[in-house]
Amino acid sequence: VPEGLTYENVFRVTIVQFLDRFNFCVGNVKRSCIHFVTESGAIIPFDTYNLFYRNGLIDGIRASLAGQTYREARQSEEVPR
């Protein structure tokens, strides 16, 4: 490696496999070092964002696990005015 080559003058490109419902791997998610930070401060692994979190999909998943419909789950979260 040339002596003048340092972290300050290197452009890095990282290529990661996109995980979807066909090749989802919890091990890859746990090792992920690329994350989204939401407005509420939640840190979401990049690999899971499109699969679970985009457009509120996680709310529907949590509702089905709790035995509720998506609509019931959303109504129970609403704050009365």
Helices and strands as residue ranges (DSSP letters): G 7-9, H 26-31, E 35-37, E 43-45, H 46-48, I 49-53, G 54-56, H 57-65, H 70-77
